């Protein structure tokens, strides 16, 4: 049933196999064994994915109830554990996940050596309710599903360009001057949330010459002189090859941390969530006033 749920949620065999850490061949055999034992076809396997049969759709909620019962038992066991074990998957936007959390996550592993930590980028179809992650860092308050969350911090963003770019093309003196420059932005239809559409907050009619669906990717392109773009201030702290453009113009967004309500009493989830919240608190000035660090 675990394997069937993984395929139902991923929509394909390969993605499901990677998610639960088995080979695609093993996953396929397990699904076949389940179908044989139930004497029902549950999945239609196609070249580009899998589709549930009517029987599969009918059994899905039953299997999810069984999964929830197992998770409840696991939670009760976790409450009595003093040594943290198991896996915690953290989903985070790459700006926060790669630039802020990844360099600091080693301390969590040192504190809890038997805990297995996974840090993954948030995709636009990201779902805590389907167990694609245990903890998520979100831009904005969680509004869907049975989620528990709290605000971590606000962060600021501004316009930046490389020194080389400014030397070659000059410094914009007004926002409207941006129309005469090469601009970088996100790939609009890949934005995980509308709150990540920063560009219109700076310039109505912003037209990107280059679109990169990653804040870290945008940072590297801007550092290489590709143009002017919007970057997280905490990401560029200490980078002397970048210059702020129209520095008085800033926008603010909030980071929230969230997890599924059914996991609220799981010790390892609470421990990791508290660790991340403490990290952000210790580095509060980096998110609000990085130039004062």
Secondary structure, 3 states (H helix, E strand, C coil): CHHHHHHHHHCCHHHHHHHHCCCHHHHHHHHHHHHHHHCCCCEEEECCEEEECHHHHHHHHHHHHHHHHHHHHHHHHHHHCCCCCEEEEEEECHHHHHHHHHHHCHHHHHHCCCEEEEEEECCCCCCCCCCCCCEEEEECCCCCCCEEEEEEEEEEEEEEEEHHHHHHHCCCCCHHHHHHCCEEECCHHHCCCHHHCCHHHHCCCCCCCEECCCHHHHHHHHHCCCCEEEEEHHHHCCCCCEEEECCCCCEEEEEEEEEEHHHCCCHHHHHHHHHHHHHHHHCHHHHHCHHHC
